[in-house]
Amino acid sequence: MLSGIIRFFIIVTLIFIISHSLIRLIPGDPIAAILEESGLVIDTETLRAKLGLDRSLWVQLPETAIAYAKGEFGTSIIGNKSVSSLIFPSFLISVKLGLLTFLVAVFISFSIGLAAAFEIGNKKKRGFFSTICSVWAGSTAATSIAWIGPIFLYLFSVKSSVFPITGSFLLASISLGILYSGFWAKLIRNQTAFSLLSQSAMGARARGSGELRILLKYGFWPASGPVFGYIFTQFGRIIAGTFLCEIIFNLPGLGTLTTEAVLSRDFPVIQAGIFFTSILALIGNILGDMIRTMIDPRGAAV
C-alpha cells in the first residue's frame, strides 16, 4: 500500500514536470510564437513574467506546484479568465462522457461475450454467437471514432433526426463505446469459456445446476478478476478517446478546450488540460488494479 502511494506521487510529479516544461521546448522564442499565433497585443516582458519564463524552470516549478495544490492553475492568456473556471466545467463534461461510454461498452461487451461463452460451454464448440463476437472484435479494432462518429451523426442526426446534430452525449457515448466493446467482449468470452471447462463447472452441471447459474458462478465469476482489472484500467484510454469525440459531436469538454488552447497557444490551459487528463488516466489504472486484487487476490502475487 505504501509503495503504491509513493509510486503514485512519483508519477504525478513526473507528469507535472513534463506538462510544465513543454513551453520551454518550443523552438525559438515561445513568447514570439504565442503572440504570432494568438494575435494578442501585449508587452512581451509582461507575458513572459505571466508565464513564469522570466525565472528558471527549477524556480518556477515549486511555485507552480504550490499554486496547483491550492487549486490555482493560473490565468488564460486568451480569455483572461482563471484556468480553473475553464478546466473544471470541461473536466466534468469529459468525465460524464467517459462514464457513459464505459457503461455502453460494458453493456455491449457483456451481452455478446457472455452469450458466446454460454454457447461454447454448452456445445463445446464455437457457434453463431462466438462467430459474432470474433467478427465484432475484429471490426471494432479496425474502426476509429474519426470514421464512425461522422457516420453516426449523418445516419441518426442528419438523416433521421433521432439525436440532435450537436451536443448529444448519448450518441457520442454509443459511438465511442462500440469501439471499446469488441475486444472486451472477446476477453469476456475467452476467460469465461475457459472457466466453464473447469472440473467445478462440469461437476455443477452433473449435479443438475441451472445453466445460467453455472455460467455466472462457475464461468464468469472465476474469470472476473482479470476481466474487471483490464476493463477498469481502460478508463484512462476512454477519457483520452473522448478528446476527438467531443470535437466531432461539438461537446464542450476537456478535449475541445485543450484543442482550442493548442491552436491559440494558450499554455496555462494546455498545461492544466494535460495534467488533469493524465491524472485521470492514472487513477483509472490504479482503480483497475485495486478491483482486480479485491476480486482475485491471487492476481496480486503475480
C-alpha positions as CSV (number, residue, x, y, z in Angstrom):
1,M,0.0,0.0,0.0
2,L,2.7,2.4,1.0
3,S,4.8,1.6,-2.1
4,G,1.7,2.2,-4.2
5,I,1.2,5.6,-2.7
6,I,4.8,6.5,-3.2
7,R,4.7,5.3,-6.8
8,F,1.6,7.4,-7.4
9,F,3.2,10.6,-6.2
10,I,6.3,9.9,-8.2
11,I,4.3,9.5,-11.4
12,V,2.2,12.6,-10.6
13,T,5.4,14.6,-10.1
14,L,6.8,13.4,-13.4
15,I,3.5,14.3,-15.2
16,F,3.6,17.8,-13.6
17,I,7.2,18.4,-14.6
18,I,6.7,17.2,-18.2
19,S,3.5,19.2,-18.8
20,H,5.0,22.4,-17.4
21,S,8.2,22.0,-19.4
22,L,6.5,21.9,-22.8
23,I,6.6,25.7,-23.3
24,R,10.3,25.7,-23.0
25,L,10.7,23.0,-25.6
26,I,9.3,25.2,-28.4
27,P,12.0,26.1,-31.0
28,G,12.9,29.7,-30.8
29,D,11.2,32.2,-28.6
30,P,7.9,30.8,-27.2
31,I,6.6,34.3,-26.4
32,A,7.0,35.4,-30.1
33,A,5.3,32.2,-31.2
34,I,2.3,32.8,-28.8
35,L,1.9,36.4,-30.0
36,E,2.1,35.4,-33.6
37,E,-0.5,32.7,-33.3
38,S,-2.9,34.4,-31.0
39,G,-2.7,37.9,-32.4
40,L,-2.6,39.4,-28.9
41,V,-1.3,42.9,-28.3
42,I,0.6,42.7,-25.1
43,D,4.1,43.6,-23.8
44,T,6.4,40.7,-24.3
45,E,8.0,41.1,-20.9
46,T,4.6,41.2,-19.2
47,L,3.6,38.0,-20.9
48,R,7.0,36.4,-20.1
49,A,6.5,37.1,-16.4
50,K,2.9,35.9,-16.5
51,L,4.0,32.5,-17.8
52,G,7.0,32.3,-15.4
53,L,9.5,32.4,-18.2
54,D,11.4,35.2,-16.5
55,R,12.6,32.6,-14.0
56,S,14.4,29.3,-14.3
57,L,12.4,26.1,-14.6
58,W,13.6,24.9,-11.2
59,V,12.4,28.1,-9.6
60,Q,9.1,28.1,-11.4
61,L,8.1,24.5,-10.8
62,P,7.9,24.6,-7.0
63,E,6.0,27.9,-7.1
64,T,3.5,26.4,-9.7
65,A,3.2,23.1,-7.7
66,I,2.2,25.1,-4.6
67,A,-0.3,27.0,-6.6
68,Y,-1.8,23.8,-8.0
69,A,-2.0,22.3,-4.5
70,K,-4.1,25.4,-3.6
71,G,-6.3,25.0,-6.7
72,E,-4.8,27.9,-8.5
73,F,-4.0,27.0,-12.1
74,G,-3.1,30.4,-13.5
75,T,-4.9,32.7,-15.9
76,S,-5.8,32.0,-19.5
77,I,-3.8,34.2,-21.9
78,I,-6.6,34.5,-24.5
79,G,-9.8,35.0,-22.3
80,N,-8.0,36.4,-19.3
81,K,-10.1,34.1,-17.1
82,S,-8.9,31.8,-14.4
83,V,-7.9,28.4,-15.8
84,S,-9.9,26.6,-13.1
85,S,-13.1,28.3,-14.2
86,L,-12.4,26.9,-17.7
87,I,-11.0,23.5,-16.8
88,F,-13.4,22.2,-14.2
89,P,-16.7,22.5,-16.2
90,S,-15.0,20.9,-19.2
91,F,-13.4,18.3,-17.0
92,L,-16.9,17.3,-15.7
93,I,-18.2,17.0,-19.2
94,S,-15.4,14.7,-20.2
95,V,-15.9,12.6,-17.1
96,K,-19.6,12.3,-17.9
97,L,-18.9,11.3,-21.5
98,G,-16.3,8.8,-20.3
99,L,-18.7,7.2,-17.8
100,L,-21.5,6.9,-20.3
101,T,-19.1,5.4,-22.8
102,F,-17.8,3.0,-20.2
103,L,-21.4,1.9,-19.4
104,V,-22.3,1.4,-23.1
105,A,-19.1,-0.6,-23.7
106,V,-19.8,-2.8,-20.7
107,F,-23.4,-3.5,-21.7
108,I,-22.5,-4.4,-25.3
109,S,-19.4,-6.5,-24.4
110,F,-21.1,-8.4,-21.6
111,S,-24.1,-9.2,-23.7
112,I,-22.0,-10.5,-26.6
113,G,-19.2,-12.1,-24.6
114,L,-21.4,-14.0,-22.1
115,A,-23.7,-15.2,-24.9
116,A,-20.7,-16.5,-26.8
117,A,-19.2,-18.2,-23.7
118,F,-22.6,-19.8,-22.8
119,E,-22.7,-21.2,-26.3
120,I,-19.2,-22.6,-26.1
121,G,-19.9,-24.0,-22.6
122,N,-22.9,-25.9,-23.8
123,K,-21.9,-27.0,-27.3
124,K,-18.2,-27.4,-26.6
125,K,-17.6,-25.6,-29.9
126,R,-17.9,-22.2,-31.4
127,G,-21.2,-21.3,-33.0
128,F,-23.2,-18.3,-34.1
129,F,-22.6,-16.0,-31.1
130,S,-19.0,-16.9,-30.9
131,T,-18.6,-16.0,-34.6
132,I,-20.4,-12.7,-34.0
133,C,-18.1,-12.0,-31.1
134,S,-15.0,-12.6,-33.2
135,V,-16.3,-10.5,-36.1
136,W,-17.4,-7.7,-33.7
137,A,-13.9,-7.7,-32.1
138,G,-12.1,-7.5,-35.4
139,S,-14.5,-4.9,-36.9
140,T,-14.2,-2.5,-33.9
141,A,-10.4,-2.9,-33.7
142,A,-10.2,-1.7,-37.4
143,T,-12.5,1.3,-36.8
144,S,-11.9,4.7,-35.2
145,I,-14.1,7.4,-33.8
146,A,-12.9,9.7,-36.6
147,W,-14.8,7.3,-39.0
148,I,-17.7,6.0,-37.0
149,G,-18.6,9.4,-35.4
150,P,-19.4,11.3,-38.6
151,I,-21.3,8.3,-40.0
152,F,-23.5,8.0,-36.9
153,L,-24.0,11.8,-37.0
154,Y,-25.2,11.5,-40.6
155,L,-27.4,8.5,-40.0
156,F,-29.0,9.4,-36.7
157,S,-28.9,13.2,-36.7
158,V,-29.0,14.5,-40.3
159,K,-30.9,11.6,-42.0
160,S,-33.3,10.5,-39.3
161,S,-33.2,13.3,-36.6
162,V,-33.2,10.7,-33.8
163,F,-30.5,12.7,-32.0
164,P,-29.6,16.4,-32.1
165,I,-26.8,17.3,-34.5
166,T,-24.7,18.9,-31.8
167,G,-24.3,18.2,-28.1
168,S,-25.7,14.6,-27.9
169,F,-24.0,12.8,-25.1
170,L,-25.8,9.6,-25.8
171,L,-24.9,9.4,-29.5
172,A,-21.3,10.3,-28.7
173,S,-21.1,7.6,-25.9
174,I,-22.6,5.0,-28.2
175,S,-20.2,5.8,-31.0
176,L,-17.2,5.6,-28.7
177,G,-18.4,2.7,-26.6
178,I,-18.8,0.5,-29.6
179,L,-15.1,0.8,-30.3
180,Y,-14.1,-0.5,-26.9
181,S,-16.7,-3.2,-26.6
182,G,-15.2,-5.5,-29.3
183,F,-12.0,-6.6,-27.5
184,W,-13.8,-6.6,-24.1
185,A,-16.4,-9.0,-25.5
186,K,-13.7,-11.3,-26.8
187,L,-11.9,-11.2,-23.5
188,I,-15.0,-12.0,-21.6
189,R,-15.8,-14.9,-23.9
190,N,-12.4,-16.4,-23.8
191,Q,-11.9,-16.1,-20.0
192,T,-15.5,-17.3,-19.2
193,A,-15.4,-20.2,-21.7
194,F,-12.1,-21.4,-20.2
195,S,-13.6,-21.4,-16.7
196,L,-16.6,-23.3,-17.9
197,L,-14.3,-26.2,-18.8
198,S,-13.1,-26.5,-15.2
199,Q,-13.9,-29.5,-13.1
200,S,-16.1,-27.4,-10.7
201,A,-18.3,-26.2,-13.7
202,M,-18.6,-29.8,-15.0
203,G,-19.4,-31.0,-11.5
204,A,-22.2,-28.4,-11.1
205,R,-23.6,-29.4,-14.5
206,A,-23.5,-33.1,-13.4
207,R,-25.4,-32.2,-10.2
208,G,-28.2,-30.6,-12.4
209,S,-27.5,-27.0,-11.7
210,G,-29.1,-24.4,-14.0
211,E,-27.1,-23.3,-17.0
212,L,-27.4,-19.6,-16.0
213,R,-26.1,-20.4,-12.5
214,I,-23.2,-22.3,-14.0
215,L,-22.4,-19.6,-16.4
216,L,-22.3,-16.8,-13.8
217,K,-20.9,-18.7,-10.7
218,Y,-18.5,-21.2,-12.3
219,G,-17.8,-19.4,-15.6
220,F,-17.8,-15.7,-15.3
221,W,-17.0,-15.2,-11.6
222,P,-13.6,-17.0,-11.6
223,A,-12.7,-15.0,-14.7
224,S,-14.0,-11.7,-13.4
225,G,-10.6,-10.7,-11.8
226,P,-8.6,-10.3,-15.0
227,V,-11.7,-9.1,-16.9
228,F,-12.6,-6.3,-14.5
229,G,-9.0,-5.5,-13.9
230,Y,-8.4,-4.9,-17.6
231,I,-11.7,-3.1,-18.2
232,F,-11.2,-0.6,-15.4
233,T,-7.7,0.2,-16.5
234,Q,-9.1,1.2,-19.8
235,F,-11.0,4.1,-18.3
236,G,-8.0,6.3,-18.9
237,R,-7.9,5.4,-22.6
238,I,-11.6,6.1,-22.8
239,I,-11.1,9.6,-21.4
240,A,-8.3,10.1,-24.0
241,G,-10.7,8.9,-26.7
242,T,-13.3,11.5,-25.7
243,F,-11.0,14.3,-26.9
244,L,-11.7,13.7,-30.6
245,C,-15.2,12.5,-29.8
246,E,-16.0,15.9,-28.2
247,I,-14.8,17.8,-31.3
248,I,-16.9,15.6,-33.7
249,F,-20.1,15.9,-31.6
250,N,-19.4,19.5,-30.5
251,L,-19.3,18.8,-26.8
252,P,-17.5,21.5,-24.7
253,G,-15.3,19.0,-22.8
254,L,-11.7,18.9,-21.9
255,G,-10.7,17.7,-25.4
256,T,-12.4,20.7,-27.1
257,L,-10.9,23.1,-24.6
258,T,-7.4,21.7,-24.9
259,T,-7.6,21.7,-28.7
260,E,-8.7,25.3,-28.8
261,A,-5.9,26.2,-26.4
262,V,-3.3,24.4,-28.5
263,L,-4.5,26.3,-31.6
264,S,-4.2,29.6,-29.8
265,R,-1.1,28.7,-27.9
266,D,-2.8,29.3,-24.5
267,F,-0.2,27.5,-22.5
268,P,-1.7,27.7,-19.0
269,V,-4.8,26.0,-20.3
270,I,-2.8,23.4,-22.2
271,Q,-0.7,22.6,-19.2
272,A,-3.7,22.1,-16.9
273,G,-5.5,20.1,-19.5
274,I,-2.6,17.7,-20.0
275,F,-2.1,17.4,-16.2
276,F,-5.8,16.6,-15.4
277,T,-6.2,14.1,-18.3
278,S,-3.0,12.2,-17.2
279,I,-4.1,12.1,-13.6
280,L,-7.5,10.7,-14.6
281,A,-5.9,8.0,-16.7
282,L,-3.5,7.2,-13.8
283,I,-6.4,6.9,-11.3
284,G,-8.3,4.6,-13.7
285,N,-5.3,2.3,-13.9
286,I,-5.0,2.3,-10.1
287,L,-8.7,1.5,-9.6
288,G,-8.4,-1.3,-12.1
289,D,-5.6,-2.9,-10.2
290,M,-7.4,-2.5,-6.9
291,I,-10.6,-4.0,-8.2
292,R,-8.7,-7.0,-9.8
293,T,-6.9,-7.6,-6.4
294,M,-10.2,-7.5,-4.4
295,I,-11.9,-9.9,-6.8
296,D,-8.9,-12.2,-7.2
297,P,-6.3,-11.8,-4.5
298,R,-4.1,-14.4,-6.2
299,G,-3.5,-11.9,-9.0
300,A,-1.7,-9.6,-6.7
301,A,1.1,-12.1,-6.2
302,V,1.7,-12.4,-10.0
